[in-house]
Amino acid sequence: MTRARQQLISLSDTPWYHLVNRCVRRAFLCGVDSISGQNYEHRREWIEQTMLKLASVFAVDIAAFAVMSNHYHLVVRIDQKRAQAWSDDEVLERWTQLFSGPVYLQRYLADKDQAEPAIVKQVQQLAQTYRERLYDLSWYMRVLNETIARMANKEDGVKGHFWEGRFKSQALLDEQAILSVMAYVDLNPVRANIANDLSDSEFTSIQRRIEQTQGIEKQPISMRTSPLFDTLGEEAQQFLTKLDALPHAKLMAFDPLEHSQKTQPVIAFAWKDYLEFVDYLGRAVHPNKSGFINSAQHAQPVQPVQPKLMQQLQLSEDLVDSFCQGKLLKSFGHAIGNTTDLNQYKQAHNQQRQRGQYTAMRLFA
């Protein structure tokens, strides 16, 4: 049975979520369509830039992402507390970085000191509405998907749905789930056999992080330089112009000392340990799967020693097989976590059963 989005994304359960969205009829989002020969590779840049730019406005922190040929993955954390700490003026400033808002709001922002009390009250109510939207994952995904859909439909010269439907989400209930799903997302190109190594995994968070450690920063490409820009309506052009002016939000930082004084939430692992974990899972070979990291590419082959995080979080070796076959996410339903957390989630939502209990028992202690 289909469940309401407000039940699927409940911040009282967890602020962490895995998100995935596919193109309608599994049409090509990016890459080269083998049937038509059309190259859509530039759309990867559209998605990566849009998701990072929007994150600089919304109270959404990105931990991992991967942009594939007909779908994309995101692992995010919603920071409701940060949004609630913003002043009304900061909320309005953030929202109007993307949208103009009603006329009375524009007049208020142009001259706050001369605003009438009735207008001030209206603006305060509007600020509360915008504040809720800025930590609403559905609004973030709506803006992201609509932006890409409009550009892609214009490019293809068609109308109608570009995405299969509303995005799919899975609540990540504990550190075991967060670590495993982040690694799954970062390994998507390797397991799909379109990348040979983590550094070759184009348009993924793992490649972006590796390049940043090497002092390499990707230069943003303006969507306004696309030949499509001049064919768009005035409203769409104004939105893309505003979007183009936004900075890229930084990916969430790694910090094993989770409770240290941080102004921003962090991923509670060390970057070195996470990289070791992803590399270990990526090197596993399965007889029915061709995608893996080839140790022969390295001058000194990495020995298959179980990584620190697998021991620390008591992750089973069965996780390796699950990664090889690409079954990790499909084995769970609307939530991923260990058996204890899945049971608590099931009781909180008055469910008779929660998919993934057997898999959690095998993979997570």
C-alpha positions in Angstrom: 0.0 0.0 0.0 1.2 3.5 -0.9 2.1 5.6 2.2 1.8 9.3 2.6 5.1 11.2 2.1 4.7 12.8 5.6 4.9 9.3 7.0 7.8 8.3 4.9 9.8 11.4 5.9 9.4 11.8 9.6 12.1 13.8 11.4 11.0 12.3 14.7 12.3 8.9 13.3 15.6 10.2 11.7 16.9 13.2 9.8 18.8 10.9 7.4 17.4 9.7 4.1 18.3 7.8 1.0 16.6 9.2 -2.1 16.4 7.9 -5.7 14.6 9.1 -8.8 14.3 7.5 -12.2 13.3 8.8 -15.6 9.9 7.9 -17.0 10.0 4.7 -19.2 13.6 4.4 -18.1 14.6 7.0 -20.8 18.1 8.3 -20.8 18.8 11.0 -18.2 22.5 11.2 -19.0 25.1 9.4 -21.1 24.7 8.2 -24.7 21.4 6.6 -25.8 22.4 3.4 -27.6 19.2 3.6 -29.7 19.1 7.2 -30.9 22.8 7.9 -30.5 21.9 11.2 -28.7 24.5 12.3 -26.1 22.9 13.5 -22.8 26.2 13.5 -20.8 25.9 17.3 -20.0 22.8 16.5 -17.9 25.0 15.0 -15.3 26.5 18.4 -14.7 23.0 19.9 -14.5 22.0 17.6 -11.8 25.2 17.7 -9.7 25.3 21.5 -9.8 21.6 21.9 -9.1 21.5 19.6 -6.1 24.6 21.3 -4.6 23.4 24.8 -5.3 19.9 24.1 -3.8 21.5 22.7 -0.7 23.1 26.0 -0.1 19.6 27.5 0.3 17.7 24.6 2.0 18.5 23.1 5.4 19.6 20.0 3.6 23.1 18.5 3.9 24.4 16.1 1.2 26.4 13.2 2.4 26.6 11.2 -0.8 25.3 11.3 -4.4 25.7 9.5 -7.7 24.3 10.6 -11.1 23.7 7.5 -13.3 22.4 7.2 -16.9 18.7 7.0 -16.0 18.5 7.7 -12.3 20.3 9.4 -9.5 20.9 8.7 -5.8 21.2 11.0 -2.9 22.0 10.5 0.8 21.0 13.6 2.8 20.5 14.9 6.3 17.7 17.4 7.1 18.7 20.0 9.6 15.4 21.2 11.1 17.1 22.9 14.1 19.3 25.0 11.8 16.2 26.2 9.9 14.3 27.0 13.1 17.3 29.1 14.3 17.2 31.3 11.3 15.6 34.8 11.7 12.6 35.7 9.6 14.8 38.0 7.5 17.3 35.2 6.9 14.5 32.9 5.8 13.1 35.5 3.4 16.6 36.2 2.1 17.2 32.5 1.4 13.8 31.9 -0.3 14.1 35.0 -2.5 17.5 33.7 -3.7 15.4 31.3 -5.8 11.9 32.8 -6.0 10.5 36.3 -6.1 7.6 35.9 -3.8 4.4 38.0 -3.8 4.4 41.7 -4.5 3.9 42.8 -0.9 7.0 40.8 0.1 9.1 42.5 -2.6 7.9 45.9 -1.4 8.7 44.9 2.2 12.2 43.8 1.3 12.8 47.0 -0.7 12.0 49.2 2.4 11.5 47.3 5.6 11.5 50.4 7.8 8.5 51.9 6.0 6.4 48.7 6.0 2.9 49.0 7.5 2.1 46.8 10.6 -0.4 44.8 8.5 2.2 44.0 5.9 4.8 43.1 8.6 2.3 40.6 10.0 1.7 39.1 6.6 5.4 38.8 6.0 6.0 37.1 9.3 3.4 34.5 8.4 4.9 34.0 5.0 8.4 33.6 6.6 7.0 30.7 8.7 5.6 29.1 5.6 9.0 29.5 3.8 10.9 28.2 6.9 8.9 25.0 6.9 9.6 24.6 3.2 13.3 25.1 3.6 13.6 22.0 5.8 11.0 20.0 3.8 12.7 17.3 1.7 9.8 17.2 -0.7 10.2 20.9 -1.5 13.9 20.4 -2.1 13.3 17.4 -4.4 10.5 19.2 -6.1 12.7 22.2 -7.1 15.5 19.9 -8.1 13.4 17.6 -10.3 11.3 20.4 -11.9 14.4 22.3 -12.9 15.9 19.3 -14.6 12.6 18.2 -16.2 12.0 21.6 -17.7 15.4 21.7 -19.3 15.4 18.1 -20.5 11.9 18.4 -22.0 12.8 21.6 -23.7 16.0 19.9 -25.1 14.0 16.9 -26.3 11.2 19.1 -27.7 8.5 17.2 -25.8 6.0 17.8 -23.0 4.7 15.7 -20.1 6.4 13.7 -17.3 10.1 13.3 -17.3 10.4 11.4 -14.0 8.6 8.1 -13.3 6.8 9.7 -10.3 7.5 11.2 -7.0 11.0 10.3 -5.6 11.5 7.2 -3.6 12.9 7.5 -0.1 14.3 5.2 2.6 14.8 6.3 6.2 18.3 5.6 7.5 17.8 4.7 11.1 21.4 4.2 12.4 25.1 4.5 11.7 25.2 1.1 10.1 22.6 2.1 7.6 24.1 5.5 6.9 27.6 4.0 6.3 26.3 1.1 4.1 24.0 3.2 2.0 26.6 6.0 1.4 29.1 3.3 0.2 26.4 1.7 -2.0 25.7 5.1 -3.6 29.4 5.9 -4.1 30.1 2.5 -5.7 27.2 2.7 -8.2 29.4 3.5 -11.3 31.9 0.8 -10.3 29.3 -1.9 -9.8 27.6 -0.8 -13.1 31.0 -1.4 -14.8 31.2 2.1 -16.1 34.1 3.1 -13.8 37.3 1.2 -13.0 38.2 3.0 -9.8 36.7 5.4 -7.3 38.7 8.3 -8.8 37.1 7.5 -12.2 33.6 7.5 -10.9 32.3 10.5 -12.6 29.6 12.7 -10.9 29.7 10.9 -7.6 30.5 12.3 -4.1 33.4 9.9 -3.7 35.2 11.3 -6.7 34.4 14.9 -5.6 35.9 14.2 -2.2 39.0 12.5 -3.6 39.6 15.4 -5.9 39.2 17.9 -3.0 41.9 16.1 -1.0 44.2 16.5 -4.0 43.4 20.2 -4.2 41.2 19.9 -7.3 38.0 22.0 -7.3 35.5 21.5 -10.1 34.7 24.8 -11.8 30.9 25.3 -12.1 29.4 25.5 -15.5 26.6 28.0 -16.1 23.3 26.6 -17.3 22.7 29.9 -18.9 25.4 29.2 -21.5 23.2 26.4 -22.8 21.6 27.1 -26.2 18.3 26.1 -24.5 18.4 29.2 -22.2 17.2 31.6 -24.9 14.3 29.3 -25.8 12.9 29.2 -22.2 10.2 31.5 -20.9 11.0 34.6 -18.9 10.1 33.0 -15.5 12.4 30.0 -16.2 15.2 32.3 -17.3 14.9 34.3 -14.1 15.0 31.2 -12.0 18.1 29.8 -13.8 19.8 33.2 -13.4 19.2 33.1 -9.7 20.3 29.5 -9.5 23.4 30.3 -11.4 24.4 32.9 -8.8 24.3 30.5 -5.9 27.4 28.8 -4.5 27.9 25.1 -4.3 27.1 23.7 -0.8 30.0 21.7 0.6 29.5 18.0 1.1 29.1 16.9 4.7 32.4 16.7 6.5 33.7 13.5 8.2 34.5 13.7 11.9 34.7 10.6 14.2 34.4 12.9 17.2 30.7 13.4 16.5 30.0 15.3 19.7 32.7 17.9 19.2 31.6 21.5 18.9 30.5 21.9 15.3 28.4 24.6 13.7 27.3 22.0 11.1 26.3 18.4 11.4 29.0 15.9 10.5 29.3 12.2 9.4 30.5 10.3 12.4 33.4 8.5 10.8 36.9 9.4 9.7 37.3 10.1 6.0 40.3 7.7 5.8 38.3 4.9 7.4 35.3 5.5 5.0 37.6 5.5 2.0 39.1 2.2 3.1 35.6 0.7 3.6 34.3 1.7 0.2 37.5 0.5 -1.5 37.2 -2.9 0.3 33.6 -3.4 -0.8 34.5 -2.2 -4.4 37.2 -4.8 -4.8 34.9 -7.8 -4.1 34.4 -10.0 -7.1 31.1 -11.8 -7.9 30.9 -14.6 -10.6 27.7 -13.1 -12.1 28.8 -9.4 -11.9 31.5 -7.7 -13.9 31.9 -4.4 -12.1 34.6 -4.1 -9.4 37.8 -2.2 -8.6 40.7 -3.9 -10.2 43.7 -4.2 -7.8 46.0 -4.8 -10.8 45.6 -1.1 -11.7 47.7 -0.2 -8.6 51.4 -0.6 -8.2 50.9 -2.2 -4.8 47.7 -4.3 -4.7 45.6 -3.7 -1.6 45.4 -6.7 0.7 41.8 -7.9 1.5 41.9 -7.0 5.2 38.6 -6.3 6.8 38.3 -2.5 7.2 38.2 -0.8 10.5 34.6 0.4 10.1 33.2 -3.1 9.5 34.7 -4.2 12.8 33.7 -1.1 14.6 30.0 -1.2 13.5 29.9 -5.0 13.6 29.0 -5.4 9.9 28.8 -9.0 8.6 30.9 -10.2 5.6 27.5 -11.0 4.0 27.4 -7.2 3.3 30.0 -7.7 0.7 27.9 -10.2 -1.3 24.9 -7.9 -0.9 27.0 -5.1 -2.5 28.3 -7.2 -5.3 24.8 -8.3 -6.4 23.3 -4.8 -5.9 20.6 -6.1 -3.5 21.2 -4.0 -0.4 18.6 -1.3 -1.0 16.0 -3.7 -2.6 16.2 -5.9 0.5 14.7 -3.2 2.6 11.5 -1.2 2.4 10.9 2.4 3.6 13.5 2.1 6.3 17.0 0.7 6.6 18.7 -0.2 9.9 19.5 -2.9 12.4 16.7 -5.2 13.7 16.2 -3.1 16.9 15.8 0.1 15.0 13.5 -1.5 12.4 11.3 -2.9 15.2 11.0 0.6 16.8 10.2 2.1 13.4 7.5 -0.5 12.8 5.9 0.1 16.1 6.0 3.9 15.7 4.2 3.6 12.4 1.7 0.9 13.6 2.9 -1.6 11.0 2.4 -5.3 11.2 5.7 -6.1 9.5 8.7 -4.2 8.3 10.5 -5.4 5.2 14.2 -6.0 5.7 14.2 -7.7 9.1 16.0 -10.9 7.8 18.5 -8.9 5.8 19.3 -6.6 8.9 19.8 -9.7 11.0 22.3 -11.1 8.5 24.2 -7.8 7.8 24.0 -5.6 10.9 24.6 -6.8 14.5 
